[in-house]
């Protein structure tokens, strides 16, 4: 009986994605290709293109860079909501609630540095963001 093969994750077969105004760092495998239809003819050759929303996200192969970008975008978004004044307050409060773990734990500079140290010490390190279970 064949045993399933466990594939190791390497930094060269994945990238990290951060959507604008979001604090979630998403691991994306570059080996999970999905065939698409030809954009002009609708059939025939398979074409791989950038995601349609690629301008609204940041993609890189470094987890640390992705975490720093998520933090930077979150701070910019929070500043924009603060500038709205009283009208932006409900949205600001909801954003802070929705992204509490990332803003107060995962994306704090000290914790980003700890993740960086762990990556340097263990090439097979797998980051699992802290989440509060409800």
C-alpha positions in Angstrom: 0.0 0.0 0.0 1.4 3.4 -1.0 1.8 5.9 1.8 0.9 9.5 1.0 3.9 11.7 0.4 4.1 14.7 2.7 5.4 17.7 0.8 7.6 20.2 2.5 6.9 23.8 2.2 9.7 25.9 0.9 10.0 29.6 0.3 10.5 29.1 -3.4 7.1 27.3 -4.0 4.9 29.8 -2.1 4.3 33.4 -1.6 2.6 35.5 1.0 -0.4 37.8 0.1 -1.6 40.7 2.0 -4.8 42.5 0.9 -5.0 46.2 1.2 -6.6 47.4 4.5 -6.4 43.9 5.8 -4.1 42.5 8.5 -4.3 38.8 7.4 -1.1 37.3 5.9 -2.1 34.5 3.6 0.2 31.7 2.5 -0.3 30.8 -1.2 1.2 27.9 -2.9 2.6 28.6 -6.4 2.1 24.9 -7.2 -1.7 25.2 -7.2 -2.2 26.2 -10.7 -5.7 26.4 -12.0 -6.4 26.2 -15.7 -8.3 29.1 -17.2 -9.9 30.0 -20.5 -8.2 32.0 -23.1 -9.2 35.6 -22.5 -9.9 36.5 -26.1 -11.3 33.4 -27.6 -12.9 31.8 -24.5 -11.4 28.4 -25.3 -8.2 26.7 -26.3 -4.9 27.4 -24.7 -4.6 27.8 -21.0 -3.5 31.2 -20.0 -2.2 32.2 -16.5 -2.5 35.8 -15.6 -2.2 38.0 -12.6 -5.3 38.1 -10.4 -7.6 40.8 -11.5 -7.3 42.5 -8.1 -3.5 42.3 -8.0 -3.2 46.1 -7.5 -5.2 45.8 -4.3 -2.7 43.4 -2.6 1.0 42.9 -1.8 2.7 39.7 -2.7 6.1 38.6 -1.7 8.1 35.5 -0.8 9.2 36.9 2.6 6.8 36.3 5.5 8.5 39.2 7.5 8.0 41.6 4.6 4.4 40.6 4.3 3.8 41.1 8.1 5.4 44.5 7.9 3.3 45.5 4.9 0.1 44.3 6.6 1.0 46.4 9.7 1.8 49.5 7.5 -1.4 49.2 5.5 -3.4 48.7 8.7 -1.9 51.9 10.2 -2.6 53.9 7.1 -6.2 52.6 7.0 -6.7 53.5 10.7 -5.3 57.0 10.1 -7.8 57.5 7.2 -10.7 56.4 9.4 -9.6 58.8 12.1 -9.4 61.7 9.6 -13.1 61.0 8.8 -13.9 62.2 12.3 -17.2 61.3 13.9 -18.5 59.7 10.7 -15.6 57.2 10.6 -15.9 56.2 14.2 -18.2 53.2 13.8 -16.1 51.8 11.0 -12.9 52.4 13.0 -14.2 50.6 16.0 -15.4 47.6 13.9 -12.0 47.5 12.1 -10.2 47.4 15.5 -12.5 44.6 16.7 -12.2 42.5 13.5 -8.4 42.8 13.5 -7.7 42.7 17.2 -5.3 39.8 17.3 -3.2 41.0 14.4 -3.1 44.7 15.6 -2.2 43.9 19.2 -0.3 40.6 19.0 0.8 39.2 15.6 2.0 42.4 14.0 3.7 44.0 17.0 7.3 44.8 16.1 8.6 42.5 18.9 6.6 39.6 17.7 7.6 40.1 14.1 11.3 40.0 15.3 10.6 36.8 17.1 9.1 35.2 14.0 12.2 36.4 12.0 14.5 34.8 14.6 12.6 31.5 14.5 12.7 31.5 10.7 16.5 32.0 10.8 16.9 29.2 13.4 14.6 26.7 11.7 14.2 26.5 7.9 11.1 24.4 8.3 9.4 26.9 10.6 5.7 27.3 10.0 4.1 30.5 11.3 0.6 30.1 12.8 -0.9 33.5 13.7 -2.4 33.8 17.2 -6.2 33.8 17.2 -8.6 34.2 20.1 -11.1 31.3 20.0 -14.7 32.5 20.5 
